[in-house]
Amino acid sequence: MAFPHIPQSALGTAHFLFNALDADQCTWFFQRLGDGVELSSGHPILALRARVTSERAKEGQIAWARHLAYLVSAWNAVREDRPLTRLVVRPEAPVPNPK
């Protein structure tokens, strides 16, 4: 479950929340977040990886709640089978609820 650009505490919190909803999909989600395998253009996890990586490169630190908002947004898109080419979360927006 390692992705170096997201703090372990945010990953652990998201894993706990997502696992309660769907353990198998949670496992798959975090494996793909870590390895990026078989993610085609428009995949929410690919958008998550790209957003966090580029934002960290530009800004350095990202607020913990923002990391969690990115994770939940990508998770919800995966669960809805909704393509996501660009992950956008307004800075002042609350963390969405995982579905």
N, C-alpha and C positions, 0 to 999 in steps of 0.2 A: 504494500500500500504506500510505497514511497514515491513522492513527486517532490523534488527538491525546492520548488518555488512556492509551496504552500506549507505553512507550519503544521507540524504533526498534531498539535492540539486541535486545529480546525479540521484536519483530515479525520481525526478520531471522533470528534463530535458529529461530523457529517456521517461517518460510517455507522455510528450508533443509531442516528435518526433513520438513515436509509435502510439499515438492516432490519429494523422493526417493521418496515413496510414490505420489503421483499428481499429476503436473504440471498437468494440466487442472483438476482439482478444487481444487488449491492456488491457482491463478490466480483461479478463481471465488470461493473462500473469502475471499481478501484483498480482492478487488474489493467484495464484499458487506460485509465488515467496514468498509471505507472509506466506502462510499456508503449502505449500509442499504437499497438498492433491492430491492423485491419480497420482503421478509422478513415473513412472516405471524406471527401470534401463535403461540408455541410453537417458533419456529425457534431453533436453538442459537446462531446468530450474533447474533440479536436479544437473546437472554438474555445473551450475552457483552458486547455493547455496553452494555446496561442495567446490568449488574453493575459493570463497570469504571467507568462514568460515575458511578454513585451512590456507589460506594466511594471514589472519588477525591474526590468532593464532601464526603463525611463525614470521611474520614481524612487527606486530602492525599496522602501518599506511600503507594504499595503496593510491597511487596518485589518485586524482579525475578523471583524464582522463582515467586511467586504469580501474576504476570502470565502467565508461561509455563504454569503449571498451568491457568489459565483458558483460554488459547488451545488447549492440547492437549485439555482436556475438551470444549470446544465443537467442535473438529475431529473428535474421536472420535464425538461425537453426530451430526454431519453425515454422517460416513462410515457410521454404522450406521443412518442415516435414522430417528433416534430424536428425538422432540420433547423440547424442554427449555424449560420456562417459567421456571425459576429456576436459575441457576448457583451451586452451592454446592461449595466446596472447603475442607476443614478446614485451618486455618492450619499445623498440624504435618504434614499429609499430604505425602508426596513428590510430585514432579511425575510425572504418569502418562506412560506411553509412548504416543506417537502410533501409531495403527493405520491 
